[in-house]
Amino acid sequence: MSTNMGYLRSSFVFFLLAFVTCTYAATIEVRNNCPYTVWAASTPIGGGRRLDRGQTWVINAPRGTKMARIWGRTNCNFNAAGRGTCQTGDCGGVLQCTGWGKPPNTLAEYALDQFSGLDFWDISLVDGFNIPMTFAPTNPSGGKCHAIHCTANINGECPRELRVPGGCNNPCTTFGGQQYCCTQGPCGPTFFSKFFKQRCPDAYSYPQDDPTSTFTCPGGSTNYKVIFCPNGQAHPNFPLEMPESDEVAK
């Protein structure tokens, strides 16, 4: 009887280990290198976590996870119940996000084990910019499976029409309309999307900026890291020319 029970326990433990191994497609390490606290957010899994400078948070993402995003929130104030507000990236006034953040927020987006068994992932500025970011596979395998970055001084050089406290907003939120939101069919780059693309060539600059902005890695065998302020600075000083405000109509 005891032998059988021991066998059953061993089998159950093996089953659990196998289930965990088969369920999780990737681990994603989120690290804050900024000289200030970042309240990291992750949906549809993870929720949220306060990260002081140098702290990390590991997210285990199941196979098939899609429409997923990780971002950083700034200047937050939460009470003991996890309720409060953030200046950028706020997700309904809660620490544990279940919905998307309020622009502007720099996004790391991913979908795991999708078409042809690939992971699809990107950095997106479609919701604007608040924190410099690197998104990278921990085991790059060549091709489009390599580190991508958005570390330019976008907040400091933001066109004044898009400037908001703590970040640089996206033109869809600011102006609305098909030209910037691309909700009614095909659309092309604008003056504002070019501003983002020139500074962060790896990143999505408008909703249909797919060809140069989507990256892939083998699904089920690739882990990732997201680093806020990878240079250890909030606003690297890049010598880029400030755009004129009268370009709105171009």
C-alpha positions in Angstrom: 0.0 0.0 0.0 2.7 2.4 1.0 4.7 1.5 -2.2 1.7 2.3 -4.3 1.1 5.6 -2.5 4.7 6.5 -3.0 4.4 5.7 -6.7 1.2 7.7 -7.0 2.9 10.7 -5.3 5.9 10.5 -7.6 3.7 10.2 -10.7 1.7 13.2 -9.6 4.9 15.3 -9.1 6.1 14.2 -12.5 2.8 15.2 -14.0 3.0 18.6 -12.4 6.5 19.2 -13.6 5.6 18.0 -17.1 2.5 20.3 -17.1 4.6 23.3 -16.1 7.2 22.5 -18.7 4.6 22.1 -21.4 2.5 25.1 -20.4 5.0 27.8 -20.1 6.5 28.9 -23.5 8.7 31.7 -22.3 10.1 33.4 -19.2 10.3 37.2 -19.5 12.6 39.1 -17.1 11.6 42.7 -16.6 14.3 44.9 -15.2 14.3 48.5 -14.1 17.6 50.3 -14.8 16.0 53.8 -14.5 17.2 56.2 -11.8 13.7 56.2 -10.5 10.9 53.7 -9.5 8.9 52.2 -12.3 5.7 50.4 -11.7 5.9 47.6 -14.3 2.6 46.4 -15.8 1.9 43.2 -17.8 -1.4 41.9 -19.4 -3.1 39.5 -19.9 -0.8 37.8 -17.4 1.4 39.2 -14.6 -0.7 42.3 -13.5 1.8 44.7 -12.0 4.9 45.1 -9.8 6.8 48.0 -8.2 10.4 48.0 -9.4 12.9 50.2 -7.7 16.2 50.8 -9.5 18.0 47.5 -10.2 15.1 45.3 -9.4 13.7 42.6 -11.6 10.4 40.7 -12.1 10.1 37.4 -13.9 6.9 36.6 -15.8 6.1 33.1 -16.9 4.1 33.3 -20.2 2.0 30.3 -21.2 2.1 28.9 -24.7 -0.4 30.6 -27.0 -0.3 33.9 -25.1 -1.2 36.7 -27.6 -2.1 40.3 -27.6 0.2 40.6 -24.6 2.1 43.8 -23.6 4.5 45.0 -20.9 5.0 48.6 -20.1 6.3 50.9 -17.3 4.2 53.3 -15.3 5.7 56.4 -13.8 5.0 58.7 -10.8 2.5 56.3 -9.2 1.0 56.5 -5.8 -0.8 53.3 -4.5 -2.3 52.6 -1.1 -2.1 49.4 0.8 -5.0 48.0 -1.2 -3.2 48.6 -4.5 -5.3 51.5 -5.6 -4.0 54.8 -6.8 -2.9 56.7 -9.9 0.1 57.0 -12.2 1.1 60.0 -14.3 1.8 57.7 -17.3 0.6 54.2 -18.2 -2.1 54.1 -15.6 -4.4 51.1 -15.9 -7.7 52.1 -14.2 -6.1 53.2 -10.9 -4.9 49.8 -9.8 -1.5 48.2 -9.2 -2.5 44.9 -10.7 -3.4 45.7 -14.2 -6.1 43.7 -16.0 -6.6 46.2 -18.9 -4.3 48.3 -21.1 -2.5 51.4 -19.9 -3.4 55.0 -20.6 -1.1 56.6 -23.2 1.6 57.6 -23.3 3.5 54.4 -22.6 6.3 52.6 -24.4 5.1 49.0 -25.1 6.8 45.7 -25.4 4.3 43.5 -27.2 4.4 39.8 -27.9 2.4 36.7 -29.0 3.9 33.2 -28.3 3.8 30.1 -30.4 1.7 31.5 -33.3 1.9 31.0 -37.1 4.6 28.4 -38.0 5.4 28.0 -34.3 7.0 31.4 -34.0 6.9 34.0 -31.3 6.1 37.5 -32.7 7.2 40.5 -30.7 7.9 44.2 -31.0 8.4 47.6 -29.3 5.5 49.9 -30.1 5.2 53.7 -29.9 1.7 53.6 -31.3 0.6 54.6 -27.7 3.3 57.1 -27.4 6.5 57.1 -25.3 7.3 57.4 -21.7 10.4 55.3 -20.8 13.4 54.1 -22.9 13.3 50.4 -23.5 15.2 47.3 -24.8 13.3 44.1 -25.7 15.5 41.2 -26.4 15.7 37.4 -26.6 18.1 36.0 -24.0 19.2 33.4 -26.6 19.2 35.2 -30.0 19.3 32.9 -33.0 19.9 35.3 -35.9 17.6 36.6 -38.5 14.9 38.7 -36.9 15.6 37.1 -33.5 17.8 39.8 -31.9 17.7 42.6 -29.5 15.7 45.8 -30.4 15.9 49.2 -28.7 14.1 52.5 -28.3 16.4 54.6 -26.2 16.3 58.1 -27.9 15.5 61.2 -26.0 11.9 61.3 -27.3 10.5 63.0 -24.2 13.0 65.8 -24.5 12.5 66.3 -28.3 8.8 65.6 -28.5 6.8 67.9 -30.8 5.0 70.3 -28.5 1.5 69.2 -29.8 2.2 65.8 -28.3 3.9 66.8 -25.1 2.1 65.7 -21.9 3.4 65.4 -18.3 5.9 62.5 -18.1 5.9 61.6 -21.8 5.3 62.1 -25.5 1.7 61.2 -26.6 0.7 59.5 -29.8 -1.1 61.5 -32.5 -4.2 59.3 -32.5 -4.9 60.1 -28.9 -4.1 63.8 -29.5 -5.9 64.4 -32.8 -8.0 61.4 -33.6 -9.1 60.7 -37.2 -8.2 58.1 -39.8 -4.9 59.7 -40.7 -3.5 59.0 -37.3 -5.7 56.2 -35.9 -5.9 54.0 -39.0 -9.2 52.5 -37.9 -11.1 52.8 -41.3 -8.6 50.9 -43.5 -5.1 51.4 -44.9 -3.1 54.4 -43.8 0.5 55.6 -44.2 3.2 57.4 -42.2 2.7 61.0 -41.1 5.0 63.7 -39.9 4.6 62.5 -36.3 5.1 58.8 -37.0 8.3 59.8 -38.9 9.5 61.7 -35.8 9.2 58.4 -33.8 10.7 56.2 -36.5 13.7 58.4 -37.1 14.6 58.1 -33.4 13.6 54.4 -32.9 13.9 52.6 -36.2 13.1 49.2 -34.5 9.8 50.3 -33.1 6.2 50.6 -34.4 5.6 54.2 -35.2 2.0 54.0 -36.5 -0.6 51.1 -36.5 0.3 49.7 -39.9 4.1 50.0 -39.6 4.5 46.2 -39.8 7.3 45.4 -42.3 10.2 47.0 -40.3 8.7 46.6 -36.8 7.8 42.9 -36.2 10.4 40.4 -35.0 10.2 36.7 -34.6 12.0 33.9 -32.7 11.4 30.2 -32.4 8.4 29.5 -30.2 8.8 27.3 -27.1 12.6 27.7 -26.9 13.2 31.4 -26.5 13.1 33.5 -23.4 13.1 37.3 -23.3 14.1 40.3 -21.2 12.6 43.8 -21.1 14.8 46.5 -19.7 13.6 50.0 -18.8 16.3 52.7 -19.3 18.9 50.2 -20.6 21.5 52.9 -20.6 20.8 53.6 -17.0 19.6 57.1 -17.9 16.1 58.4 -18.2 16.8 60.8 -21.0 20.0 60.1 -23.1 21.2 63.2 -24.8 21.0 62.4 -28.5 21.8 65.4 -30.8 18.6 65.3 -32.8 16.9 68.3 -34.3 13.6 69.4 -32.7 10.7 69.4 -35.2 8.8 72.6 -35.9 5.2 72.7 -34.6 3.7 73.9 -37.9 4.2 70.4 -39.4 0.9 69.1 -38.1 -0.8 69.4 -41.5 2.0 67.7 -43.4 
